[in-house]
Each structure stands twice: as structure tokens, then as C-alpha cells.
Amino acid sequence: MEKLNWIGGRQVAGIRLTPNSNPANPDDVIGHYACASPDQAAEAIAAARAAAPAWAATNPQTRSDILRRTGDLLHAHAEELGALLTREEGKTLREGIGEVRRSAQIFHYAAGEPLRAGGESLPGLRDGMTVVVSREPVGVVGLITPWNFPMALPAWKTAYAMAYGNTVVLKPSDVTPACAWELASLLHQAGLPAGVFNLVMGPGSRLGPALVDGADAISFTGSPGVGQDILARSVPRRIKVQLELGGKNPLVVLDDADLDLAADIAVQGAFHSTGQRCTATSRIIVHRHVHDAFVERLVARTRGLRVGDPMAPETDMGPVVNEGQLQKNLGYVAEARTEGAELACGGKRLDRPGWFMEPALFVGTNNAMRINRDEVFGPVACIISADDLDHAIAIANDSEHALSSGVVTRSLSAAEAFRRRSHAGLVMVNAPTAGIDYHVPFGGRGASGYGGREQGSAAIEFFTEGKTAYVNHGVIG
């Protein structure tokens, strides 16, 4: 099965086809996907630019209706698309279906944005003068998305971008192109005009420069190194850039916490979706008075996770996305042991086809170890002991990343202190660090993010430009 790029409303062959394989069974080839050339990426930018004036001028109700129909189609096909997502990325089937349904909800919410996007009319400070403050689309937006949420991340960037009247060129991860291709197909089924949404598939190293050099704004989710390159390349053109670059997310467990709840929260945050989430819990900071009791519970729950076929209903954790990621994860496990961390459970590759590993839990770690500094992006979590709340907050904030953080406590004052003093852009109280709603702003600080928040009320800031107009009514008939 061959899947081609979408440029200007047409399916366009690339320079070659690349196979897309199932990480749970590498012999299962999902399909062959066209790899675009840099020239074709530039053609997609040109198609988006040609479509931009008409789309920006489209009646807001028309834009809203197209986005809503896209959400309806995602809901209608959630089972089959969820199965495709699981085959492509490796998360469990219930997580795959849930991601597709969340993508539908994103489109439904964004469908209201063309109708909600208002402005201001202010009295001028000179006689006869009125001031009108409005927002206009940026223009052509380049979207570059990673492999870990192959439907939801293209959905939330695309839906908001188009809601405000922008046209789009999407480049999904070359590891997981299938879901993005299906999204492109559904958008066109929903009645989207040609050129408003374009899809180019292939490596970011080849296609990314063409997008940065041609678009009016770039929204990127991925690695810090690539994000830094995008930012540097965008500076001479002074275009808008939005970067989401990962996290090293702490969960603090205080001595008054419900330890069973804390263990459940830690397992969900660290190991669901195979730990392949930028908001995943990776540093678990535990008050020394409850350290041993908490570790006992967490080890038991981690050992109880069922790792296997992600399509099976009893599976708790599927494979990592590919062999390269698996080897990276195992390398971090080996290095942590060399640094002196104690492997409490897991951390081994499973003897079966596919890219499976046991979830790894380390104890006896400190915040200076590399395992607690780098984003591993896999099912690996470490426990760090803390003396009290102040010590725990200091450890939590001692990271260049500041995306998500959490605390488990029964104390309102401790919860409020953590909420105020955490440096992270997202703070969770008695809830996993991973797991966000679609209608609220999302993003981090420091090395975790740049250029403004995504989603919810924050989306309009990135995807539009403000305009302030002065109107002298004294000379208008």
C-alpha cells in the first residue's frame, strides 16, 4: 500500500517510498510512504501561500464547520484509526483509540475558535477617534511533529492553526507517517479547500530547512538539539517560532501522602505509553520518612505491569517505537548502574520479536546522575530521597527542563507551596505528571519550551498577529 504526499489538494509521489513497520512485530509492514524532496516541501509552502488569502477571508462559520466535520470523522473512525496508531507507534490499543478520540475533541473545541476570536473597540483619546484592536492570521504555518503522539500532536497544531485562518504544511515524524496521512485524508473529506493543508513526509533533516525558510511561523515538538537549529535558522527571517522540547519531570511524594495513590500515580506517569511522553514522570522525589514503604509499593506495581502485544486487551505496556530507541534506553540503564544507581526491577530487553523492554525502576540515585539529567524518553524512572518539602522542591527545580511537575500530599499548604514554587509550566497535585486536557494552555519553561504556549486560550497568541487601528470618524461620511 503506497501513501503519497498531499500538496495543493493533490496526492504527489515523492523521491522514494519508505516502509513503515510495526514495533511489536517488525515483519509487519503497515505500508510504504512517499518521502518528499526539499523542492516538494517548497512546493507545499507555495501551495499554502496561494491558498492563504482565500482561507483567511473564509466565513468563520465555514471554517468552523470543516473543523467540526473533521472531528466527527475522527470519532466515526476511532476504532480503526486507533488500531493503526497502535500498529505504527506501539502504545496499547486502548491508548491508541483514546488518542484518536482526543484528536476528535481537539477539532471540535477548535471549531469554536473562529466564532470566539473577537477583538476590542476602544474610545480614542482624541475627539472623533475610535481604536479597533483585532487579530489576523500569521499566514503559512509549518508544523513539525514527533512520533510519540502521531495523531494528537498533528491534530492540535493543525486544528488551531486553521481555525484562525492560517494555511498549513505539516511534516510528521518519518517514524510514524501513517496517522498524519489519514488525518490529511479526513481533512479533505471534510471539504477543506485545496492548498489549505499540505502534508510532506520524510526526514526532518532534509525537509525542515525548506519549511523554516518558507513559512511565516514554525511550530515544532521534538528534541532540544533540533529545536535549537530551527530557532537559529529562523532568526534572520524573524519569523514566529514555537518549540516544545521535552522534560525531566519530577513527582514529589511527601510524608503525609496516601502511598497507594502515590504509587499508582507514579506508575501511570512513568510507564503508560511506554514512558514515551514529554510529560512522563522520570524523577520520583520521596520524603525519607516514607521512602522504603513507597518503594515497596512502587516496585510491586512496576513488576506487575504486563508488557506485550499492544493489541491485546490485557497488555499494560507495549514496545518502544523502534530499535534505535530501545538501544538508547538500554544504554541509559547500563550507564545508571555504572554511576552507582541500584536497579530495583526491570530494565532488560524481552526475548521476543519487536522492541520490548521491562519497565526500569532505579533507587539510590541523586540528582547529579546523568539518568536524572537527560530526558531518556522511555520506561525508566528513578527515585531520589529528600529530607523535607523545601529539599524536595529544590531537587525538583534543579533541572534545565521545566515542563511538568507533581506532588502527592494531603496538606493544602504543602500543595499550594509546591504549586507556587515549582518552576514547571504544568503543575499536578495528586495526579500524574502526564495527562493534559485539550482546552487549556500547554507548555514548559527553560529548555522545555520557547515561543508561547499551545492549545486553549493561549493558541491565538501564536497563530495570529495583533493589529491596532485608529479610525478618525470626523472625516468619514
Summary of the structure (lengths in Angstrom):
residues: 477
radius of gyration: 23.4
end to end distance: 63.6
largest distance: 81.7
contacts: 1795
relative contact order: 0.14
helix: 42%
strand: 25%
